[in-house]
Amino acid sequence: MKAIVLMAVLSIGLVLQDAYASSGLTLAQYREWKKDSIKKEMLTTYTAGMGQGVVFSNVHNKSYNLPQIFCPPGDLPLTGDLTNQILENFIGRNNFKPTDEISIILIFALKNAYPCR
């Protein structure tokens, strides 16, 4: 019985480890995806979704009178193309590890591009 429980615990641990390891797109993966035309289109959708997630976080923060993460001008539509441009500019000006996640880099890129005053 102990062996079965031990195997179950180890199996769950391995599954959780894999889930954590693949939790987000790394900078290295981002750079690889840009080289493939199909993955590049997926990347635009992915980064647009990440950008919208940050926008939704801003809406949440605003509704609770919390500081916003970034402050874009007016009703700026945060498209995948714009998100990629902001991301590329920020990556080019900073030194990131290949294992750094694009989602975290994007948050800092948006904060840098549209700081709150």
C-alpha positions in Angstrom: 0.0 0.0 0.0 2.8 2.4 0.9 4.4 1.8 -2.5 1.2 2.7 -4.3 0.8 5.9 -2.3 4.5 6.8 -2.9 4.1 6.2 -6.7 0.9 8.3 -6.7 2.6 11.2 -4.9 5.7 11.0 -7.2 3.4 10.9 -10.3 1.5 14.0 -9.1 4.8 15.7 -8.4 6.1 15.0 -11.9 2.9 16.3 -13.5 3.0 19.5 -11.4 6.6 20.0 -12.2 5.9 19.8 -16.0 3.0 22.1 -15.6 5.1 24.6 -13.8 8.0 24.3 -16.2 5.7 25.0 -19.2 3.7 27.8 -17.5 4.7 30.5 -19.9 6.5 31.4 -23.0 10.2 32.2 -22.4 12.3 34.8 -24.2 14.1 32.0 -26.0 10.8 30.4 -27.2 9.5 33.9 -28.2 12.6 34.4 -30.4 12.2 30.9 -32.0 8.5 31.5 -32.7 9.3 34.8 -34.5 11.3 32.8 -37.1 8.3 30.6 -38.0 5.5 32.2 -40.0 2.7 30.2 -38.5 4.0 30.5 -34.9 4.6 34.2 -35.5 0.9 34.7 -36.1 0.1 32.7 -33.0 2.6 34.9 -31.1 0.7 38.0 -32.1 -2.5 36.5 -30.7 -0.6 35.4 -27.6 0.9 38.8 -26.9 -2.4 40.6 -27.6 -4.0 38.3 -25.0 -1.3 39.1 -22.5 -1.7 42.8 -23.1 -5.5 42.5 -22.6 -4.8 40.7 -19.4 -2.8 43.6 -18.1 -5.6 46.0 -19.3 -8.1 43.9 -17.4 -5.8 44.1 -14.3 -5.8 47.9 -14.7 -9.6 47.9 -14.8 -9.7 45.9 -11.6 -7.2 48.1 -9.9 -9.1 51.2 -10.9 -12.4 49.9 -9.6 -10.7 49.4 -6.2 -8.8 52.7 -6.3 -5.5 50.9 -6.6 -2.5 52.1 -8.6 -2.7 51.2 -12.3 0.0 49.0 -13.8 0.5 51.3 -16.8 -1.3 54.3 -18.2 -1.8 54.4 -21.9 -3.1 57.5 -23.6 -6.9 57.7 -24.0 -8.5 54.6 -25.4 -5.4 53.2 -27.1 -6.3 49.8 -28.5 -3.6 47.4 -27.3 -3.4 45.2 -30.4 -1.0 42.2 -30.9 1.1 44.3 -33.4 1.4 47.2 -30.9 2.2 44.8 -28.0 4.9 43.1 -30.1 6.4 46.4 -31.1 6.5 47.6 -27.4 7.9 44.2 -26.4 10.6 44.2 -29.1 11.7 47.8 -28.3 12.0 46.9 -24.6 13.8 43.6 -25.1 16.3 45.4 -27.4 17.1 48.0 -24.7 17.4 45.5 -21.8 19.4 42.4 -20.9 17.1 39.5 -20.2 17.9 35.8 -19.7 16.6 33.4 -22.3 14.5 31.7 -19.5 12.7 34.9 -18.5 9.0 34.8 -19.3 7.6 37.1 -22.0 4.5 37.8 -19.8 6.6 39.4 -17.1 8.8 41.2 -19.6 5.6 42.6 -21.2 4.4 44.0 -17.9 7.6 45.9 -17.5 7.6 47.0 -21.1 4.1 48.4 -20.8 5.0 50.2 -17.6 8.0 51.7 -19.4 6.2 52.7 -22.5 3.2 54.2 -20.7 4.2 55.1 -17.2 1.7 56.5 -14.7 2.4 60.0 -13.5 
